[in-house]
Amino acid sequence: MTETPFLPLFILLTSLLASPILFALPESAARLRTGINLGVAALKVALVAWLGWKVSQGVIYDVSFTMLPGLEFKLQADPLAILFISLSAILWLITTVYSVGYLERGPHRARFFGFFSLCVAATVGIAMAGNLFTFLIFYELLTLATYPLVIHRGTAEALRAGRIYLIYTLAGGLVLLLGTLALWVLAGTTDFSPGGVLDQVVTENRLAAQMLFVVLVGAVGVKAALVPFHAWLPIAMVAPAPVSALLHAVAVVKAGAFGIMRVVYEVFGIETAQALGMTAPLAAMAAITILYGSLKAITQDDIKKRLAYSTVSQVSYITLGVALASPIAAIGALAHLIHQGLMKITMFMAAGNLAEGLGVKKVSQMDGVGRAMPGTMLAFSTAALAMIGLPPLAGFVSKWYLAQGGLDAGAGWVIALLLGSSLLNALYFLPMLHRAWFRDGKEQDGDAPAKQRIGWMLAAPPITTALMVLAVGGFANAPFSPLEWTRFVVAIEYQE
Amino acid sequence: MMIDPLTLSIFVPLFGAILTFVFPRVATVSALLAVLGTCGAVFVLALKILAAGEVLVPLGGWAPPLGITLRADGLSVAMLAMTALVGLLVSLGALESLRDLRQRQYFWPLWLLLLTGMNGVYLSTDLFNLYVMIEVIALGAVGLTVLSGTREAVRAGLEYMYASILGALLFLMGVGFIYLQIGRLDFAGLIAAEASGATSAALALMVVGLLLKTALFPLHFWLPAAHANATAPASALLSGLVVKAALYIFLRLSTYMPLPDETLVTLIGALGAGAVLWGGVQALRTERLKLLVAWSTVVQIGLIFIAFARAGQAGLTESWKAAAVLILAHGMAKAAMFLAAGRIKDEVGHDRIADLDKSEIRPTLAQFTFAIAAISLIGLPPSLGFIGKWSLMEGAMAAGYWHWVAVTMIGTLMSVAYFSRVFAGFLRFDRMRGELSEHKGWALADVAPLTLAAAAISLGLMAAPILSFIELGYPFGAAP
């Protein structure tokens, strides 16, 4: 059943059109800007909910127009896309509230929210791209929209980080362009289709198909921060807290992980990728990244850097679940796309609150912060425990399915990997919690920054997302939970 | 007979040039009217092309080889339209930025003369006519270069003039050889003629002359200084439009007098690769914003020649499309970028890249325009520059010419590197000595470059209709 195709277009346009308006608003029009921001974000959540409902009823949306001979700009709303845009729409709304509170008196707000909006538009475009060509367009747009956010503070350090970020991501984008072109030349199509489009190429030229896999996965692997392409992520930590939250939970690294899914499932097809012998190296890469990120996280004293290395590690769970080539692991991977987003955004917003309210930016300064900011630290603790994998929290659900998938795929080492990773997670998160709750804060010296009230716009968002972490874990089997939707998606990708 | 749009698009700017020169008091108004009139003529012509594919007008009723015929097809009208659009917006942008009376007095006649020559090139069908037109262009272009009157501009203008005269002379010698050899100069006559050693020599002379005029590496020596030291509207016209005339003649000529062998096509591409790499290195090293933009023109010209050579001799029937798209994209984006750079220089007071971030004044809109134009020049989606780069790489890849793919990718990375030097100057705020001045809001002079840059980006979404338009009348497919 096909309907008028405008709904996906509206969802894209809400934030795309809001962006120039936000740019044009004068700095002083704070109320109007906040109104537009929140209004558009709320509208988008409503539209996405409606779209999700329609798609679950079996409606197929397809918007396309020809951009080059034979090549289309194509948006589609398949269940996998719904999964990702729901995440981005909901977390965008929450992050918008947080950003308004965070940047209330800062400079360049017009520019910030303009690019912020553009960034979400790009994420939505990535989610709904119906072929690799369209995906590429939004993938590059995402880079361009996030760069000004990363360097928002305008310091020398921020610009250095921005340059590294730009070089990594644009180089990745260029390789993706190369891969897209190669796919187009080899297969004559760039469409995403469950089961893949490359069967004929594989029989004719196996080596070319293998090289194509390396190029495409390597290109999106830059944004997914796969080792050895991860170095930009910890450096990009100089960005303001809401930007880090968005980058780590929804936008950039998720775009990479999502890209890996599209490439493996819908360009190659999981069976073809397996037959090419490419999934095992990818799984190995993911495993190395998981361990490496966790090990690096332990040694970081800067809170945001520790969280960043934790992201490097956690996002690769998604890649691992894809690469194991088992439907059960795939459920874990897709669920983790959502779960990791909720957990990580909570932690980044909490870290931002610590810096804003107490001036605490390092782990070694965290003594006693639990009593100073109980709400924020409760949220942080919930997310941290979930990340470690405490049942029945969100992280446990994804790890459970990943482990089952590992067994299903005959890869027993996955269990050891997950246990080891959980142990490492505990090693870098528990000391933070211990300091926060069980150590007394040092007596405030005269020169220490005084405690500031942070206001509800900063306090509420992490608590909200922490409650969502509890909900997606506790009610994982309820209808319309991320896990349930995930099963629906996997059934399609594995063509069951 | 005179009222057909082809003739009009040459004679309206010509009369405009005379009018603005004789009556400088009403120069601005009459110049704008002339440019608008040209736009109208081009629009009518575009409609005709859409209906008929090609339009031929024998001037005075004489058919070639005796008379002169004007011919328009999809490609030439696309070039005319780009020229008219860029010309109109640069004219609007020039309204505020021309400082003194002398500049205003000479800018308009020179620019309209230039427009006459450009339109003439796009519509000519014989070699001698082309020679006349490139001389007309050179007259206007050299004048525009020295218009600012600074010592550097005059020196650069002189160098430009020598290069230009030399290029035209080489071209004229080639034309003379052809005439001696086959007795005809119209394109139909060229196609009919048999290739011989003498015609090849003539072709070589003409091509070298054209390459000098379009500033392909290593014949680019005159370009950076000339384009960087002119006033902003003049730079926009010189970089966005003028170098395209010789490039266009080269593209046309390659059909009517095919390059005799594969090595030459590869050589042309190799020179393009040299331009991309050398221009990129220079853009990375230069200290001035406008010089950086000028070096980017050298790079882009090289890229267009790589597009021409992307699939070798056998691929020429398709490759010209990639080159044409890159020409159109560069015209708009570079004009926007030069206008924006001029605005930035005016507001900040200098154009030293390293000191841009020390300024308390940030012309936000001009900086934004510069960045958008850079997106098209780097070739990021969905801009028209991206479409051009996509077509280039697609053709090279399909033909198995991976070296062109590699050069293009390296060039893209270099362009990211040199443009991000400028972005750092825009976006860094911790080196200012005072407080950031309040954003001054919109300036009329920002509208023109912003429109051009936005067009360069958004026309990428219309690539399919543009590609089918430039094929109308079979510019390179069938004999005219």
Interface residues (C-beta under 8 A of the other chain):
Chain A: F23 P26 E27 T66 M67 L68 P69 F73 P107 R111 L136 I137 E140 L141 L144 Y147 P148 I151 R153 G154 T155 A156 L159 G162 R163 L166 I167 L170 A171 G173 L174 L177 L178 L181 A182 W184 V185
Chain B: T364 F368 I375 L380 P381 P382 I387 W390 S391 M393 E394 M397 A398 V405 M409 T412 L413 V416 A417 S420 F423 A424 L427 R428 F429 D430 L436 H439 G441 G460 L461 A463 A464 L467
